[in-house]
């Protein structure tokens, strides 16, 4: 995955929230990938490079702490606000029949978008992610409240200049080691840019399970084909919530990926790529 360190976003679009950078590679049906907190689109590198030979893969750098340019100061960066940003992004690129694929925090945002603005979606893929009461995940309970304390975010991110600490935290989310250059890339915007830290603080302080609980209720009426991918060894998100989502979304199925934590796209890219490919092929728009 070391190649991902230089896999830069080469496109950008101006939205009401600000400038959003993204990667656009391949041709065919559109797959749009949403990442989680304090990583950027490069977290999807190993899966996108496998799928781009058959699909058009679009990977934005969402304003979740590793984005290269801060959003507008008045941008709504609540979970609902960023879900709407993704919807506005889809409309700005005039995309239709999109397969929306989310992981970690990005998976929770995909649920919000699918629940509120499903018109341009053909399918939904949720890999391990926040849902129901796990937003934020239990291991980060209380962080959203602390982020409201002046200066807390600035003090919190500084220890992540340590390569050792970055590796230790990532081990909660991935079994495989991640290139040091990639870890540094993910943390650099938050460490160096006060506007990015402001954006991160705005989002985290607004996180609440009320968003995912409301979305889950609304998704009971979501009729698009849905693939739920869970990792039984995941330390961040409970298997039971994935099973519940798969049972409550009408046209959903559950697949398990062993030997992985939350970042299945890093731990088991071949398995995840195969699941996404077969899911899209089995469910034509």
Buried (B, 14 or more C-beta within 10 A) or exposed (E): BEEBBEBBBEEBEEBBBBBBBBBBBBEEBBBBBBBBBBBBBBBBBBBBBBBBEBBBBBBBBBBBBBBBBBBBEEBBBBBBBBBBBBBBBBBEBEBEEBBBBBBBBBBBBBBBBBBBBBEBBBBBBBBBBBBBBBBBBEEBEEBBEEBEEEEBBEEBBEEBEEEEEBEEBBBBBBBBEBBEEBBBBBBBBBBEBEBBBBBBBBBBBBBBBEBBBBBBEBBEEBEBBBBBBBBEBBBBBBBEBBBBBBEBBEEBBBBBBEEBBBBBBBBBBEBBBEBBBEBBEEBEE
